[in-house]
Amino acid sequence: MKTATDTLFSSDESRWQAVVDRDEHADGAFFFAVRTTGVFCRPSCASRAPRRENVEFFPTTDAAEQAGYRACKRCQPTSLPRELAIVERACKVLDADPQQRMTLAQLSEAVHVSPFHLQRLFSRIVGISPRQYQAAQRAGVLRDALQRGRNVTRATHDAGFGSPSRMYEAVPAELGMTPSAYKRQGAGLTVRYTTAATPLGAVLVAATDKGVCKIAFGDDAHTLIDQLAADFAQADRMEDAAKMEPFVAQIRAYLQGTRERFDLPLDIGATAFQRRVWDALRSIPYGQTRSYTEIAESLGSPRAVRAVANACASNPVALAIPCHRVIGKDGAIAGYRWGIPRKESLLDTERTRSKTGKVA
């Protein structure tokens, strides 16, 4: 949905007028660069106005930098004081009443910016859209209500879902299971598991009837089993080595360097942003790595580096979602849920096998 604000800055003429007027309302809608200085600025920059023939416009700071321009030290277009303030206001509006379903138009009117600009700004800074933010909020309210002992119908109402059917369609991905199963801490679920020795230590593989829900490494099998019991406190946990053997076989083949892809059905819950990150991780080719920054940029959220790192750290299925292929921007190997030595070993195996071409 476009508004008058969007249309106002849709042409180079209107953008130039905003630069001449140093219009703060145009900040974030576009950026202008000056060919003679090699600098790009916000529309409201207080520096002396350039000549029109020396100016070109860009939709984002990234686009300006890719064109070879550097950020103005006066208006600091790559910093986000005003943009952050807008997003913080939007979050406060959404946080005030998680039950309320606000459209993008209603939210933009509340924070006094156009829907187009708010959508782009919110997604860039937060890492998810306003709609996804509201969905996560409602799931959080539902989770709290269930933990307080409310019945599912009452909890559904508390979370602002219009009907139980709508709730059951939207929420399982956020909770990792249906609301009723979550309320019972997994009661009613059957979780089969096994542990096995590997070159990286003990591994635990667990699965529901729908698919693998946990792959974890550790130094001690008993500790891994205790953690599974905490994660699925009321589920019917059943050690079943025979049922899990095909999954374990794939893990062993991968660790031996004879397999590079997993063919595992997964049954894992994730927020909207986690799903995007995990999908990006699964697209990293065997033997290659990406930085947290590169993953954030590939999602269109270059400043969501910390959120990407958090999503990697929350990955419940080692190897199946290859979070070990994400490294620091400087190439440093850090931040692995199952230990840095294991991460280094996995990367060494992949690099060696991909170079020799011996991976199946």
C-alpha positions as CSV (number, residue, x, y, z in Angstrom):
1,M,0.0,0.0,0.0
2,K,1.6,3.3,-1.1
3,T,0.8,6.6,0.6
4,A,1.3,10.2,-0.3
5,T,4.7,10.0,1.5
6,D,5.9,7.3,-0.7
7,T,4.7,9.1,-3.8
8,L,6.3,12.3,-2.6
9,F,9.8,10.8,-2.9
10,S,9.3,8.6,-5.9
11,S,11.0,10.8,-8.5
12,D,14.4,12.4,-8.7
13,E,12.8,15.8,-8.8
14,S,11.0,15.3,-5.5
15,R,14.1,13.8,-3.9
16,W,16.2,16.8,-5.0
17,Q,13.6,19.1,-3.5
18,A,13.8,17.2,-0.2
19,V,17.6,17.7,-0.3
20,V,17.2,21.4,-0.9
21,D,14.7,21.6,1.9
22,R,16.8,19.4,4.2
23,D,13.5,17.5,4.8
24,E,13.9,15.2,7.9
25,H,10.8,13.3,6.8
26,A,12.8,12.0,3.8
27,D,15.5,10.5,6.0
28,G,15.6,6.7,5.4
29,A,13.4,7.0,2.3
30,F,16.5,7.5,0.2
31,F,20.1,8.8,0.3
32,F,21.9,11.2,-2.0
33,A,25.6,11.1,-3.1
34,V,27.8,13.8,-4.5
35,R,30.1,12.8,-7.4
36,T,32.6,15.5,-6.8
37,T,33.2,14.6,-3.1
38,G,32.6,10.9,-3.2
39,V,30.3,11.2,-0.2
40,F,26.7,10.1,0.4
41,C,24.3,11.7,2.9
42,R,20.8,11.8,4.4
43,P,18.4,14.2,2.8
44,S,18.4,16.3,5.9
45,C,22.2,16.7,6.0
46,A,23.2,20.2,7.1
47,S,26.3,20.4,4.8
48,R,26.3,22.9,2.0
49,A,23.9,21.9,-0.8
50,P,25.7,20.4,-3.8
51,R,25.0,21.3,-7.4
52,R,22.2,19.3,-8.9
53,E,24.2,17.9,-11.8
54,N,26.6,16.3,-9.3
55,V,24.0,14.4,-7.3
56,E,22.6,10.9,-7.7
57,F,20.1,9.0,-5.4
58,F,20.2,5.6,-3.8
59,P,17.5,3.6,-2.0
60,T,19.8,2.3,0.7
61,T,23.3,3.0,2.2
62,D,24.5,-0.4,0.9
63,A,23.7,0.7,-2.6
64,A,25.6,3.9,-2.2
65,E,28.6,2.1,-0.7
66,Q,28.6,-0.5,-3.5
67,A,28.7,2.4,-6.0
68,G,31.9,3.6,-4.4
69,Y,30.7,6.4,-2.1
70,R,31.7,6.8,1.6
71,A,29.4,7.9,4.4
72,C,29.2,11.6,5.3
73,K,30.9,12.2,8.7
74,R,28.5,15.0,9.5
75,C,25.1,13.4,9.1
76,Q,26.4,9.8,9.5
77,P,23.9,8.1,7.2
78,T,25.0,4.6,8.2
79,S,24.1,5.2,11.9
80,L,20.6,4.7,12.9
81,P,19.6,7.1,15.7
82,R,16.4,8.4,14.0
83,E,15.6,5.0,12.4
84,L,16.1,3.2,15.7
85,A,13.8,5.7,17.4
86,I,11.1,5.0,14.8
87,V,11.4,1.2,15.2
88,E,11.4,1.5,19.0
89,R,8.2,3.5,18.8
90,A,6.7,0.9,16.6
91,C,7.7,-1.9,19.0
92,K,6.2,0.0,22.0
93,V,2.9,0.3,20.1
94,L,2.9,-3.4,19.4
95,D,4.0,-4.3,22.9
96,A,1.3,-2.2,24.5
97,D,-1.4,-4.7,23.5
98,P,-0.2,-8.0,22.1
99,Q,-3.8,-9.1,21.6
100,Q,-4.5,-6.3,19.1
101,R,-4.0,-7.1,15.5
102,M,-2.6,-4.0,13.8
103,T,-2.3,-3.6,10.1
104,L,0.9,-2.1,8.6
105,A,-1.2,1.0,7.7
106,Q,-2.4,1.4,11.3
107,L,1.1,0.9,12.8
108,S,2.6,3.4,10.3
109,E,0.0,6.0,11.2
110,A,0.8,5.5,14.9
111,V,4.5,6.2,14.4
112,H,4.0,8.9,11.7
113,V,5.9,7.3,8.8
114,S,4.7,5.7,5.6
115,P,3.9,1.9,5.5
116,F,6.5,1.3,2.9
117,H,9.3,3.0,4.8
118,L,8.2,1.4,8.1
119,Q,8.1,-2.1,6.6
120,R,11.6,-1.7,5.1
121,L,13.1,-0.1,8.3
122,F,11.5,-2.5,10.7
123,S,12.7,-5.6,8.8
124,R,16.2,-4.2,8.3
125,I,16.7,-3.4,12.0
126,V,14.7,-6.1,13.8
127,G,15.3,-8.8,11.3
128,I,11.6,-9.7,10.8
129,S,8.6,-7.9,9.6
130,P,6.0,-6.1,11.9
131,R,3.6,-8.9,11.1
132,Q,6.1,-11.6,12.1
133,Y,6.9,-9.6,15.3
134,Q,3.2,-9.6,16.2
135,A,3.0,-13.4,15.6
136,A,5.9,-14.0,17.8
137,Q,4.3,-11.8,20.5
138,R,1.1,-13.7,20.4
139,A,2.9,-17.0,20.6
140,G,4.7,-15.6,23.7
141,V,1.5,-14.6,25.4
142,L,0.1,-18.1,24.6
143,R,3.2,-19.7,26.0
144,D,2.9,-17.7,29.2
145,A,-0.8,-18.5,29.6
146,L,-0.2,-22.2,29.2
147,Q,2.6,-22.2,31.7
148,R,0.3,-20.5,34.2
149,G,-2.1,-23.4,33.8
150,R,-4.7,-21.8,31.7
151,N,-6.7,-24.1,29.5
152,V,-6.1,-23.9,25.8
153,T,-9.3,-22.1,25.0
154,R,-8.7,-19.4,27.6
155,A,-5.0,-19.1,26.6
156,T,-6.1,-18.8,23.0
157,H,-8.3,-15.8,23.9
158,D,-5.6,-14.2,26.0
159,A,-3.2,-14.3,23.1
160,G,-5.7,-12.6,20.8
161,F,-6.4,-15.3,18.3
162,G,-9.7,-15.0,16.7
163,S,-10.5,-18.7,16.8
164,P,-8.9,-22.0,18.0
165,S,-8.5,-23.1,14.3
166,R,-6.5,-19.9,13.5
167,M,-4.3,-20.5,16.6
168,Y,-3.6,-24.1,15.7
169,E,-2.6,-23.1,12.2
170,A,-0.2,-20.4,13.3
171,V,1.4,-21.4,16.6
172,P,2.9,-24.9,16.5
173,A,6.0,-23.6,14.6
174,E,6.6,-21.1,17.4
175,L,6.1,-23.6,20.3
176,G,7.7,-26.6,18.6
177,M,4.5,-28.6,19.2
178,T,0.7,-28.0,19.5
179,P,-0.4,-25.7,22.4
180,S,-2.1,-28.6,24.2
181,A,1.1,-30.7,24.0
182,Y,3.2,-27.7,25.2
183,K,0.9,-27.2,28.2
184,R,1.5,-30.8,29.2
185,Q,5.3,-30.4,28.6
186,G,5.1,-32.8,25.8
187,A,2.7,-35.2,27.5
188,G,1.1,-37.4,24.8
189,L,4.2,-37.3,22.6
190,T,6.4,-40.3,22.1
191,V,10.0,-39.4,21.7
192,R,12.4,-42.2,20.7
193,Y,16.1,-41.7,21.2
194,T,19.5,-43.4,21.2
195,T,23.0,-42.4,21.9
196,A,26.2,-43.5,20.1
197,A,29.9,-43.0,20.2
198,T,31.4,-40.9,17.4
199,P,34.8,-39.3,16.7
200,L,33.3,-36.1,18.2
201,G,32.2,-37.8,21.4
202,A,28.7,-39.0,22.3
203,V,25.8,-38.1,20.1
204,L,22.1,-38.3,21.0
205,V,19.5,-38.5,18.3
206,A,15.8,-38.2,19.2
207,A,12.7,-38.2,17.1
208,T,8.9,-37.9,17.3
209,D,6.6,-39.7,14.9
210,K,7.0,-36.7,12.6
211,G,10.8,-36.5,12.5
212,V,14.1,-35.8,14.2
213,C,13.6,-33.3,17.0
214,K,17.1,-33.3,18.5
215,I,20.7,-34.1,17.5
216,A,23.2,-33.2,20.2
217,F,26.9,-33.8,20.9
218,G,28.5,-34.0,24.3
219,D,31.2,-35.7,26.4
220,D,28.8,-38.0,28.2
221,A,25.8,-39.9,27.0
222,H,24.0,-39.7,30.4
223,T,24.2,-35.9,30.4
224,L,22.6,-35.8,26.9
225,I,19.8,-38.1,28.1
226,D,19.2,-35.9,31.1
227,Q,18.9,-32.9,28.9
228,L,16.5,-34.6,26.7
229,A,14.4,-35.4,29.8
230,A,14.4,-31.8,30.7
231,D,13.3,-30.7,27.2
232,F,10.5,-33.2,27.0
233,A,9.7,-33.6,30.7
234,Q,6.2,-35.2,30.3
235,A,6.7,-36.9,27.0
236,D,6.9,-40.7,26.7
237,R,10.6,-41.1,26.1
238,M,11.7,-44.4,24.8
239,E,15.2,-45.6,24.0
240,D,15.0,-47.3,20.6
241,A,18.4,-47.9,19.0
242,A,16.9,-49.9,16.1
243,K,14.5,-47.2,15.1
244,M,17.2,-44.5,15.3
245,E,19.9,-46.5,13.6
246,P,19.2,-45.1,10.1
247,F,19.6,-41.6,11.4
248,V,22.8,-42.5,13.3
249,A,24.2,-44.1,10.2
250,Q,23.8,-40.9,8.3
251,I,25.6,-39.0,11.1
252,R,28.5,-41.5,11.1
253,A,28.8,-41.4,7.3
254,Y,29.0,-37.6,7.5
255,L,31.6,-37.6,10.2
256,Q,33.7,-40.1,8.2
257,G,33.5,-37.8,5.2
258,T,31.5,-40.2,3.0
259,R,28.3,-38.2,3.0
260,E,27.7,-34.4,2.6
261,R,23.9,-34.2,2.7
262,F,21.4,-35.4,5.2
263,D,18.1,-36.9,4.3
264,L,16.3,-36.5,7.7
265,P,12.7,-35.6,8.3
266,L,12.8,-32.9,11.0
267,D,10.2,-32.0,13.7
268,I,11.5,-28.8,15.2
269,G,9.9,-25.5,16.2
270,A,11.3,-22.1,15.2
271,T,10.3,-18.5,15.1
272,A,9.9,-16.9,11.7
273,F,13.4,-15.4,11.9
274,Q,15.0,-18.7,13.0
275,R,13.4,-20.5,10.1
276,R,14.9,-17.9,7.7
277,V,18.4,-18.3,9.2
278,W,18.2,-22.1,9.3
279,D,17.1,-22.2,5.7
280,A,20.1,-20.0,4.8
281,L,22.5,-22.3,6.7
282,R,21.2,-25.3,4.8
283,S,22.0,-23.6,1.5
284,I,25.7,-23.2,2.4
285,P,27.6,-25.7,0.2
286,Y,29.6,-28.5,1.8
287,G,33.1,-27.5,2.5
288,Q,32.3,-23.8,2.5
289,T,31.6,-21.2,5.2
290,R,29.8,-17.9,5.6
291,S,30.2,-15.2,8.2
292,Y,27.3,-14.2,10.5
293,T,27.4,-10.8,8.6
294,E,27.0,-12.5,5.2
295,I,24.0,-14.5,6.5
296,A,22.4,-11.4,7.8
297,E,23.0,-9.6,4.5
298,S,21.6,-12.5,2.5
299,L,18.4,-12.2,4.6
300,G,18.1,-8.5,3.8
301,S,18.8,-7.6,7.4
302,P,22.5,-6.6,7.5
303,R,22.3,-5.3,11.0
304,A,20.8,-8.4,12.5
305,V,24.1,-10.1,13.0
306,R,23.5,-10.8,16.7
307,A,20.1,-12.2,15.9
308,V,21.7,-14.5,13.3
309,A,24.2,-15.7,15.9
310,N,21.4,-16.4,18.4
311,A,19.5,-18.4,15.8
312,C,22.6,-20.5,15.2
313,A,23.0,-21.0,18.9
314,S,19.4,-22.2,19.3
315,N,19.7,-24.9,16.5
316,P,18.5,-28.1,18.1
317,V,19.7,-30.5,15.4
318,A,23.5,-30.5,14.9
319,L,24.7,-31.2,11.4
320,A,21.2,-31.5,9.9
321,I,21.2,-27.7,10.1
322,P,24.9,-26.9,9.5
323,C,25.4,-24.0,11.9
324,H,29.1,-25.1,12.2
325,R,29.6,-23.5,8.7
326,V,29.1,-20.0,10.1
327,I,32.2,-18.2,11.3
328,G,33.2,-14.7,12.4
329,K,33.7,-11.9,9.9
330,D,37.5,-12.1,10.4
331,G,37.5,-15.8,9.8
332,A,37.6,-16.7,13.5
333,I,35.9,-20.0,14.5
334,A,33.8,-19.2,17.5
335,G,30.4,-19.7,19.0
336,Y,29.4,-23.3,18.6
337,R,26.7,-24.9,20.8
338,W,28.5,-28.2,21.0
339,G,32.0,-26.8,21.5
340,I,34.6,-25.1,19.3
341,P,36.9,-28.1,19.0
342,R,34.0,-30.0,17.4
343,K,33.3,-27.1,15.0
344,E,36.9,-27.0,14.0
345,S,37.0,-30.8,13.4
346,L,33.8,-30.6,11.3
347,L,35.1,-27.8,9.1
348,D,38.5,-29.5,8.7
349,T,36.7,-32.7,7.5
350,E,34.6,-30.9,5.0
351,R,37.5,-28.9,3.6
352,T,39.7,-32.0,3.2
353,R,37.0,-34.1,1.6
354,S,35.7,-31.4,-0.7
355,K,39.3,-30.8,-2.0
356,T,39.9,-34.5,-2.6
357,G,36.4,-35.0,-4.1
358,K,35.8,-38.2,-2.0
359,V,32.5,-37.2,-0.7
360,A,29.4,-39.1,-1.8
